[in-house]
């Protein structure tokens, strides 16, 4: 968990905002069509402890996967690409 927290902390502001927006889309707070609104809201509500906010979401992995799926990205394809298959 500490590694994930450090990874999120080390992301730049735009990356952190995008990650929060992705999680919100995945949990249904915004639809994929509302991506720009989710990004704007994430930016305006951003805190210095984005990593704590995200880690505090019990279903974060599911939300991220659902968000990616809603935006048309496949987690399996990304994993295959990362593994060089």
C-alpha positions as a Markdown table, in Angstrom:
| # | Residue | x | y | z |
|---|---|---|---|---|
| 1 | Unk | 0.0 | 0.0 | 0.0 |
| 2 | Unk | 2.9 | 2.4 | 0.8 |
| 3 | Unk | 4.3 | 1.9 | -2.8 |
| 4 | Unk | 0.9 | 2.8 | -4.3 |
| 5 | Unk | 0.6 | 5.8 | -2.1 |
| 6 | Unk | 4.1 | 7.0 | -3.0 |
| 7 | Unk | 3.4 | 6.4 | -6.7 |
| 8 | Unk | 0.3 | 8.5 | -6.6 |
| 9 | Unk | 2.1 | 11.2 | -4.6 |
| 10 | Unk | 4.8 | 11.3 | -7.2 |
| 11 | Unk | 2.4 | 11.9 | -10.1 |
| 12 | Unk | 2.2 | 15.5 | -11.4 |
| 13 | Unk | -1.0 | 17.5 | -10.8 |
| 14 | Unk | -2.5 | 16.7 | -14.2 |
| 15 | Unk | -1.9 | 13.0 | -13.7 |
| 16 | Unk | -3.5 | 13.1 | -10.2 |
| 17 | Unk | -6.5 | 15.0 | -11.4 |
| 18 | Unk | -6.9 | 12.5 | -14.3 |
| 19 | Unk | -6.7 | 9.5 | -11.8 |
| 20 | Unk | -9.4 | 11.0 | -9.6 |
| 21 | Unk | -11.6 | 11.8 | -12.5 |
| 22 | Unk | -11.1 | 8.2 | -13.8 |
| 23 | Unk | -12.1 | 6.8 | -10.3 |
| 24 | Unk | -15.2 | 9.0 | -10.3 |
| 25 | Unk | -16.3 | 7.8 | -13.7 |
| 26 | Unk | -15.7 | 4.2 | -12.6 |
| 27 | Unk | -17.9 | 4.6 | -9.5 |
| 28 | Unk | -20.7 | 6.3 | -11.5 |
| 29 | Unk | -20.3 | 9.9 | -10.2 |
| 30 | Unk | -19.8 | 11.0 | -13.8 |
| 31 | Unk | -20.4 | 9.3 | -17.1 |
| 32 | Unk | -17.7 | 8.8 | -19.7 |
| 33 | Unk | -19.4 | 11.6 | -21.7 |
| 34 | Unk | -18.8 | 13.9 | -18.7 |
| 35 | Unk | -15.0 | 13.4 | -18.7 |
| 36 | Unk | -14.3 | 17.1 | -19.0 |
| 37 | Unk | -16.6 | 18.0 | -16.2 |
| 38 | Unk | -15.0 | 15.3 | -14.0 |
| 39 | Unk | -11.6 | 16.7 | -14.8 |
| 40 | Unk | -12.6 | 20.2 | -14.0 |
| 41 | Unk | -14.3 | 19.1 | -10.7 |
| 42 | Unk | -11.2 | 17.0 | -9.7 |
| 43 | Unk | -9.0 | 20.0 | -10.4 |
| 44 | Unk | -11.1 | 22.5 | -8.4 |
| 45 | Unk | -11.5 | 20.1 | -5.5 |
| 46 | Unk | -7.9 | 18.9 | -5.5 |
| 47 | Unk | -6.1 | 18.7 | -2.2 |
| 48 | Unk | -2.5 | 18.2 | -1.4 |
| 49 | Unk | -3.3 | 14.6 | -0.2 |
| 50 | Unk | -4.7 | 13.1 | -3.4 |
| 51 | Unk | -3.0 | 9.8 | -2.5 |
| 52 | Unk | -4.8 | 9.6 | 0.8 |
| 53 | Unk | -8.1 | 10.4 | -0.9 |
| 54 | Unk | -7.7 | 7.7 | -3.5 |
| 55 | Unk | -6.3 | 5.1 | -1.1 |
| 56 | Unk | -9.4 | 5.8 | 1.1 |
| 57 | Unk | -11.7 | 4.4 | -1.6 |
| 58 | Unk | -12.3 | 0.8 | -0.7 |
| 59 | Unk | -13.1 | -0.2 | -4.3 |
| 60 | Unk | -10.4 | 1.9 | -6.0 |
| 61 | Unk | -9.1 | -0.9 | -8.2 |
| 62 | Unk | -12.6 | -1.7 | -9.4 |
| 63 | Unk | -13.4 | 2.0 | -10.0 |
| 64 | Unk | -10.3 | 2.5 | -12.0 |
| 65 | Unk | -11.0 | -0.6 | -14.2 |
| 66 | Unk | -14.6 | 0.4 | -14.6 |
| 67 | Unk | -13.6 | 4.0 | -15.5 |
| 68 | Unk | -11.1 | 2.7 | -18.1 |
| 69 | Unk | -13.8 | 0.4 | -19.6 |
| 70 | Unk | -16.3 | 3.3 | -19.7 |
| 71 | Unk | -13.7 | 5.4 | -21.7 |
| 72 | Unk | -13.1 | 2.5 | -24.1 |
| 73 | Unk | -9.8 | 1.2 | -22.7 |
| 74 | Unk | -9.2 | -2.5 | -22.0 |
| 75 | Unk | -7.2 | -3.3 | -18.9 |
| 76 | Unk | -6.3 | -6.7 | -20.4 |
| 77 | Unk | -5.0 | -5.1 | -23.6 |
| 78 | Unk | -2.9 | -2.7 | -21.6 |
| 79 | Unk | -1.5 | -5.6 | -19.6 |
| 80 | Unk | -0.7 | -7.5 | -22.7 |
| 81 | Unk | 1.1 | -4.5 | -24.2 |
| 82 | Unk | 3.1 | -4.0 | -21.0 |
| 83 | Unk | 4.1 | -7.6 | -21.0 |
| 84 | Unk | 5.2 | -7.4 | -24.7 |
| 85 | Unk | 2.7 | -10.0 | -25.9 |
